[in-house]
Amino acid sequence: MQTKLRTCAASALLAIASIGAAQAASMSVSSTSFADGQHIPLALVGAEAACGSGQALSPQVGWSNLPDGTRSVAVVLFDPDGSKGLGVVHWVAYNIDPARGQIRQGEAPGSIQGVSVGNNSNGAPAYRGPCPPAGDNPHHYVMTVIASDLAPGALPAGLGRDELLARLKGHALGGQSIVGTYGH
């Protein structure tokens, strides 16, 4: 009876330990530019006066503990509140070698070897800083990192958000998001 009890206790401890290990290894996304759920600083905001006269620097985004089999990552910054609820795409970057671990604040993704920049809602392959209408409720800016089994460079240049997501279907291994807010 005691042997059976010890075996059950040992099994329970192993199960708890494996749950803790699985949780510790969960994909993680962070930014030194803004904390999850917090206000986006002016440095990242659109440079136009109507946006708040920011510097339009792209945010830092980092990733760790990617799922096994990850060969590339993609980053999408999307404002679901923009365009009267239809959403605005601010940034699409993909074909990123996961070993980079991050894109630094202000780093122009188009100039990074091996990183493709897709089209934002304006149709430009560039980062577009937050720019909600003045006096509107603060908008939510969802920055998502998607881990993929596709090799860096496997996707063609110039994909917009919807095209990228369609191409990642069946290849996405995991994703995590952080959300910043901005209004003026």
C-alpha positions as CSV (number, residue, x, y, z in Angstrom):
1,M,0.0,0.0,0.0
2,Q,2.8,2.4,0.9
3,T,4.6,1.6,-2.4
4,K,1.4,2.4,-4.3
5,L,0.9,5.6,-2.4
6,R,4.6,6.7,-3.1
7,T,4.1,5.9,-6.8
8,C,0.9,8.0,-6.9
9,A,2.7,10.8,-5.1
10,A,5.7,10.6,-7.4
11,S,3.4,10.6,-10.4
12,A,1.5,13.7,-9.1
13,L,4.8,15.5,-8.5
14,L,6.0,14.7,-12.0
15,A,2.7,15.9,-13.5
16,I,3.0,19.2,-11.5
17,A,6.6,19.6,-12.5
18,S,5.8,19.0,-16.2
19,I,3.0,21.6,-16.1
20,G,5.3,24.1,-14.6
21,A,8.0,23.4,-17.2
22,A,5.4,23.7,-20.0
23,Q,4.2,27.0,-18.6
24,A,7.8,28.3,-18.2
25,A,8.5,27.4,-21.9
26,S,5.4,29.3,-23.2
27,M,6.0,31.7,-26.0
28,S,6.6,35.2,-24.8
29,V,6.4,38.6,-26.4
30,S,7.5,41.9,-24.9
31,S,8.4,45.4,-25.7
32,T,10.7,47.9,-24.1
33,S,8.9,50.6,-26.0
34,F,5.6,50.2,-24.1
35,A,4.2,47.8,-21.5
36,D,1.3,45.5,-22.2
37,G,-1.9,47.4,-21.5
38,Q,-0.1,50.8,-21.2
39,H,0.0,54.0,-23.2
40,I,2.2,54.2,-26.3
41,P,4.8,57.0,-26.0
42,L,4.9,59.9,-28.4
43,A,8.1,58.7,-30.0
44,L,6.2,55.9,-31.7
45,V,3.2,58.1,-32.8
46,G,2.8,59.4,-36.3
47,A,4.8,62.5,-37.1
48,E,1.8,64.5,-38.5
49,A,0.2,67.1,-36.2
50,A,-3.1,65.3,-36.6
51,C,-1.6,62.2,-35.0
52,G,0.1,64.0,-32.1
53,S,3.4,65.1,-33.7
54,G,5.4,62.0,-32.7
55,Q,8.6,60.7,-34.2
56,A,7.0,57.7,-35.9
57,L,9.7,55.3,-34.6
58,S,8.8,51.6,-34.9
59,P,8.5,49.9,-31.5
60,Q,10.9,47.5,-30.0
61,V,9.5,44.0,-29.9
62,G,11.1,40.9,-28.5
63,W,10.3,37.2,-28.5
64,S,11.4,34.1,-26.6
65,N,10.4,30.5,-25.9
66,L,9.2,30.0,-29.4
67,P,7.5,26.7,-30.2
68,D,9.6,23.8,-31.4
69,G,10.0,23.8,-35.1
70,T,9.9,27.6,-35.4
71,R,11.9,28.7,-38.5
72,S,10.7,32.3,-38.9
73,V,8.6,34.9,-37.1
74,A,6.2,37.6,-38.3
75,V,5.2,40.8,-36.5
76,V,1.9,42.6,-37.1
77,L,0.7,45.8,-35.5
78,F,-3.0,46.3,-35.9
79,D,-5.5,48.9,-34.6
80,P,-8.9,47.2,-34.5
81,D,-10.6,50.5,-33.4
82,G,-9.3,52.4,-36.4
83,S,-11.2,53.2,-39.6
84,K,-14.5,53.2,-37.7
85,G,-14.1,49.7,-36.4
86,L,-12.8,48.2,-39.7
87,G,-9.2,48.3,-38.4
88,V,-6.0,49.9,-39.5
89,V,-2.7,48.0,-40.3
90,H,0.3,49.9,-39.0
91,W,3.1,47.4,-39.5
92,V,3.7,44.1,-41.2
93,A,7.2,42.5,-40.9
94,Y,8.0,38.8,-41.7
95,N,10.5,36.3,-42.9
96,I,12.4,37.1,-39.7
97,D,15.0,34.7,-38.4
98,P,13.8,33.8,-34.9
99,A,17.4,33.8,-33.6
100,R,17.3,37.7,-33.9
101,G,15.2,37.7,-30.7
102,Q,13.9,41.2,-31.4
103,I,13.5,44.2,-33.6
104,R,14.9,47.2,-31.9
105,Q,13.0,50.5,-31.5
106,G,13.4,52.7,-34.6
107,E,15.1,50.0,-36.5
108,A,14.0,50.3,-40.1
109,P,12.8,46.7,-40.9
110,G,13.2,47.3,-44.7
111,S,16.9,47.7,-44.2
112,I,17.4,44.6,-42.1
113,Q,18.9,41.8,-44.1
114,G,16.4,39.0,-44.5
115,V,13.3,40.9,-43.1
116,S,10.4,41.6,-45.4
117,V,8.1,44.6,-44.7
118,G,4.6,44.3,-45.9
119,N,2.1,47.0,-46.8
120,N,0.3,49.0,-44.1
121,S,-3.2,50.3,-44.6
122,N,-1.9,53.2,-46.7
123,G,-0.4,50.6,-49.1
124,A,3.2,51.5,-48.1
125,P,5.8,48.9,-47.1
126,A,6.7,50.8,-43.9
127,Y,5.8,51.3,-40.2
128,R,3.0,53.7,-39.7
129,G,2.8,55.3,-36.3
130,P,-0.5,55.4,-34.3
131,C,-2.8,58.2,-35.5
132,P,-6.3,58.1,-34.1
133,P,-8.6,61.1,-34.6
134,A,-8.0,63.8,-32.0
135,G,-10.6,63.5,-29.2
136,D,-11.5,59.9,-30.1
137,N,-11.3,57.3,-27.3
138,P,-7.9,55.8,-27.0
139,H,-7.3,53.2,-29.7
140,H,-5.9,49.7,-29.0
141,Y,-2.7,48.7,-30.9
142,V,-2.3,45.0,-30.9
143,M,1.3,43.9,-31.7
144,T,1.4,40.2,-32.5
145,V,4.4,37.9,-33.0
146,I,3.6,34.8,-35.0
147,A,5.9,31.8,-35.0
148,S,6.0,29.8,-38.3
149,D,7.5,26.7,-39.7
150,L,8.4,28.5,-42.9
151,A,12.0,29.2,-43.6
152,P,13.1,32.9,-43.5
153,G,12.7,34.2,-47.1
154,A,10.0,31.7,-48.0
155,L,7.3,34.4,-48.3
156,P,7.3,36.9,-51.2
157,A,7.8,40.6,-50.5
158,G,4.9,43.1,-50.3
159,L,2.3,41.1,-48.5
160,G,-0.3,43.0,-46.6
161,R,-1.7,41.7,-43.2
162,D,-4.6,39.7,-44.7
163,E,-2.3,38.1,-47.4
164,L,0.3,37.3,-44.8
165,L,-2.2,35.6,-42.5
166,A,-3.6,33.6,-45.4
167,R,-0.1,32.4,-46.3
168,L,0.7,31.5,-42.7
169,K,-2.5,29.3,-42.4
170,G,-1.3,25.8,-41.8
171,H,2.2,27.0,-41.0
172,A,1.6,29.1,-37.8
173,L,3.0,27.3,-34.7
174,G,1.9,29.9,-32.1
175,G,1.4,33.6,-31.5
176,Q,1.3,36.1,-28.7
177,S,0.3,39.7,-28.5
178,I,0.8,42.8,-26.4
179,V,-1.6,45.8,-26.5
180,G,-0.7,49.4,-26.2
181,T,-3.2,52.3,-26.2
182,Y,-3.0,55.8,-27.7
183,G,-5.3,58.7,-27.9
184,H,-4.9,62.5,-27.9
